[in-house]
Amino acid sequence: MTASAAPDFKVVIPARYGSTRLPCKPLLSIGGKPMIAHVCERALASRATEVVVATDDERIRRVVDGLGVHAVMTRSDHNSGTERIAEAADLCGWNPTELIVNVQGDEPLIPPALIQRVAAALAGQTRAGMATLATPINDYEEVSNPNVVKVVLDCLGYALYFSRAPVPWDRERFGKGVLQPAGDRTWLRHIGLYAYTVGFLRRYSDWPASPLEAVESLEQLRILWNGAPIYVACVTDVPPAGIDTEEDLQRVKCLLSGDPLVG
């Protein structure tokens, strides 16, 4: 299968009610409908064979029931969205070879084409049970921004490391306070969109959280810590950032309403 082919895949949207920075986030209204409704619409537009919302709250389930997607109730004690998706896959009884795309519940502007792209990236190779996306960083202020996750790849396109730090570190320039890296070096921003096989998710469920995962607050480091490869496909389309704060929420409302952004 080529990287551009569209394999059969399912989408699971992990959506928990509790959020420290933005309470009841999946149900916040954007353009007259809940955030989770926008995410479900994007997932359905990706031509997934099935879209499932994995939640721990009946209020979210009731909203989802009217959207033409399936909701499954999962435990409330998961440490990550991937753990919640693994439970959902078991509850749905999916076979180990099924492809699952994790679409975050706070990504109401995620392009459906990127959902297809990450599924195709995993289907197009056999070494890894997980794939994700990255895009070149053109605004080099992002290199030092801890909210922008960077990824470093090997020569075959597999992840060596993910970090909030400016990696790779340009010793000759960064150490002298020069923010702009040399033009012949590439920094990559990680796009938090994942595809897995169900069999891989079941292996993941048996792994405890890793020290690296705790330090960086990046769940994908659990996979690298346990020696499993992550394939990374590079794309040029940069999706709008998701919603973590009230400022993010207002930005997305402006985008959806067509109003110009300020600042």
C-alpha positions in Angstrom: 0.0 0.0 0.0 1.3 3.4 -0.9 1.5 6.2 1.7 -1.3 8.1 -0.1 -3.8 5.2 -0.1 -6.8 5.3 2.1 -7.0 2.1 4.2 -10.0 1.0 6.3 -9.7 2.5 9.7 -11.8 3.5 12.8 -11.6 6.7 14.7 -11.7 6.8 18.5 -12.1 10.2 20.2 -11.1 10.1 23.9 -13.2 12.7 25.7 -13.1 13.1 29.5 -15.2 15.6 31.3 -12.6 16.8 33.8 -10.0 19.3 32.8 -7.8 21.4 35.1 -7.4 24.4 32.8 -10.8 24.3 31.1 -13.5 22.4 33.0 -16.2 20.4 31.0 -14.2 21.1 27.9 -15.9 18.7 25.5 -19.3 20.3 26.1 -18.2 23.9 25.7 -20.2 25.7 23.0 -18.5 26.7 19.8 -20.8 28.2 17.1 -23.9 27.0 18.8 -22.9 23.4 19.3 -20.6 21.5 21.7 -16.9 21.1 21.0 -17.2 17.3 20.8 -19.8 17.7 18.0 -17.3 19.6 15.9 -14.7 16.9 16.5 -17.1 14.1 15.6 -18.1 15.9 12.3 -14.4 16.1 11.3 -13.9 12.4 12.1 -17.0 11.4 10.1 -15.7 13.5 7.2 -12.4 11.4 7.2 -14.4 8.4 5.8 -13.6 6.3 8.8 -15.5 3.0 8.8 -16.6 3.8 12.4 -16.3 6.7 14.8 -16.4 6.0 18.6 -16.3 8.5 21.5 -14.6 7.0 24.6 -15.8 9.0 27.6 -16.1 8.7 31.3 -19.1 11.0 31.7 -22.8 10.4 31.0 -23.3 14.1 29.9 -20.9 13.6 27.1 -22.5 10.2 26.1 -25.9 11.8 25.9 -24.6 14.5 23.5 -22.8 12.0 21.4 -25.8 9.8 21.0 -27.4 12.4 18.9 -24.5 12.8 16.5 -24.6 9.6 14.5 -21.5 8.1 16.3 -21.2 5.4 19.0 -20.2 6.2 22.6 -18.6 3.8 25.0 -18.3 4.4 28.7 -14.7 4.0 30.0 -13.1 4.2 33.4 -12.3 7.6 34.9 -8.8 6.7 36.2 -6.9 6.6 32.9 -3.6 8.5 32.7 -3.8 9.2 29.0 -6.1 9.2 26.0 -4.2 6.2 24.6 -5.1 4.2 27.7 -8.8 5.2 27.3 -8.7 4.1 23.6 -7.2 0.8 24.5 -10.1 0.1 26.9 -12.6 1.2 24.2 -11.1 -1.2 21.7 -11.5 -4.1 24.1 -15.1 -3.0 24.9 -15.9 -3.0 21.2 -14.3 -6.4 20.7 -12.1 -5.3 17.7 -9.6 -7.7 16.2 -5.8 -7.1 16.6 -5.3 -6.0 13.0 -7.8 -3.2 13.0 -6.4 0.3 12.5 -7.4 2.9 15.0 -6.9 6.7 14.7 -6.8 8.7 17.9 -8.5 12.1 17.3 -8.2 14.3 20.4 -11.5 15.6 21.8 -10.2 19.1 21.9 -9.3 19.4 18.1 -12.5 20.9 16.6 -10.6 22.1 13.5 -8.6 18.9 12.7 -8.5 18.4 8.9 -10.1 15.1 7.9 -7.3 14.6 5.3 -4.8 14.4 8.1 -6.8 11.7 9.8 -6.6 9.7 6.6 -2.9 10.5 6.3 -1.9 9.1 9.6 -3.9 5.9 9.0 -2.2 5.5 5.6 1.2 6.1 7.2 0.7 3.1 9.6 -0.9 0.9 6.9 2.0 1.6 4.5 4.7 -0.1 6.7 5.1 -3.1 8.9 7.8 -2.5 11.5 5.7 -0.3 13.9 2.3 -0.7 15.4 2.0 3.0 15.8 2.3 6.0 13.6 2.0 9.8 14.0 2.7 13.0 12.0 5.2 15.9 12.0 5.7 19.1 10.1 8.7 21.3 9.5 9.1 24.3 11.8 9.2 27.5 9.8 8.7 30.0 12.7 11.8 29.3 14.8 10.3 30.8 17.9 8.5 27.5 18.1 11.8 25.7 18.6 12.1 27.2 22.1 8.4 27.1 22.9 7.7 24.3 25.4 4.1 24.1 24.2 5.4 23.0 20.8 6.5 19.4 21.0 9.5 18.6 18.8 10.4 15.2 17.4 13.8 13.9 16.2 13.8 11.1 13.5 16.2 8.5 12.3 17.1 8.1 8.7 14.1 5.7 8.1 11.5 8.1 9.6 11.2 6.5 13.0 11.1 8.6 16.1 14.3 8.9 18.2 12.8 11.2 20.8 10.0 13.7 21.5 10.6 16.7 23.7 9.3 20.1 24.7 12.9 21.3 24.7 14.6 22.7 21.6 15.9 19.4 20.1 18.1 18.9 18.3 20.2 21.5 20.1 22.2 23.7 17.8 25.4 24.0 19.9 27.1 26.6 17.7 24.1 29.0 17.5 21.7 28.4 20.3 24.5 28.5 22.9 25.4 32.0 21.7 21.8 33.2 21.9 21.1 33.0 18.2 17.5 31.7 17.9 17.5 31.2 14.1 19.0 27.7 13.3 21.2 27.2 10.3 19.2 26.7 7.1 20.5 23.2 6.4 19.0 21.8 9.6 15.4 20.7 10.0 13.3 21.0 13.2 10.1 19.2 13.3 6.9 20.0 15.2 5.0 16.9 16.3 1.3 16.8 15.3 -0.6 15.0 18.1 -2.5 12.6 15.8 -1.9 8.9 16.3 -2.7 5.7 14.5 -2.4 2.3 16.1 -3.3 -1.3 15.6 -5.5 -2.8 18.2 -2.9 -5.4 18.9 -0.4 -2.7 19.7 -2.9 -1.0 22.0 -3.2 -4.2 24.0 0.6 -4.3 24.4 0.6 -0.7 25.5 -2.0 -1.3 28.2 0.5 -3.7 29.9 3.2 -1.1 30.1 3.5 1.1 33.2 4.0 4.9 32.8 7.6 5.7 32.2 9.9 8.2 34.0 10.4 10.1 30.7 6.7 10.4 30.2 6.3 11.9 33.6 9.1 14.4 33.2 8.1 15.7 29.7 4.3 15.1 30.2 4.3 13.3 26.8 2.5 10.0 26.7 4.3 8.8 23.5 7.5 8.5 25.4 6.1 5.4 27.1 6.3 3.7 23.7 10.0 4.6 23.1 10.9 3.8 26.7 9.6 0.3 26.2 11.6 -0.1 22.9 8.7 0.0 20.5 9.1 2.0 17.2 6.9 4.9 16.2 6.8 5.7 12.5 6.5 9.5 11.7 5.1 10.8 8.4 6.1 14.3 7.5 3.3 16.6 6.1 3.2 20.2 5.0 -0.4 20.9 6.2 -0.3 22.3 9.7 -3.5 21.9 11.6 -4.8 24.7 13.8 -3.8 24.2 17.4 -6.3 22.4 19.7 -8.0 23.9 22.8 -6.4 23.9 26.2 -7.2 27.3 27.6 -9.9 30.0 27.5 -7.7 31.9 25.0 -7.6 28.9 22.7 -11.4 28.6 22.9 -11.9 32.3 21.8 -9.3 31.8 19.0 -11.2 28.8 17.6 -14.5 30.6 17.9 -13.1 33.5 15.8 -11.8 31.1 13.2 -15.1 29.3 12.8 -17.0 32.6 12.6 -14.7 34.0 10.0 -13.7 37.0 12.2 -10.1 38.2 12.0 -7.9 37.2 14.8 -6.3 39.8 16.9 -2.8 39.4 18.3 
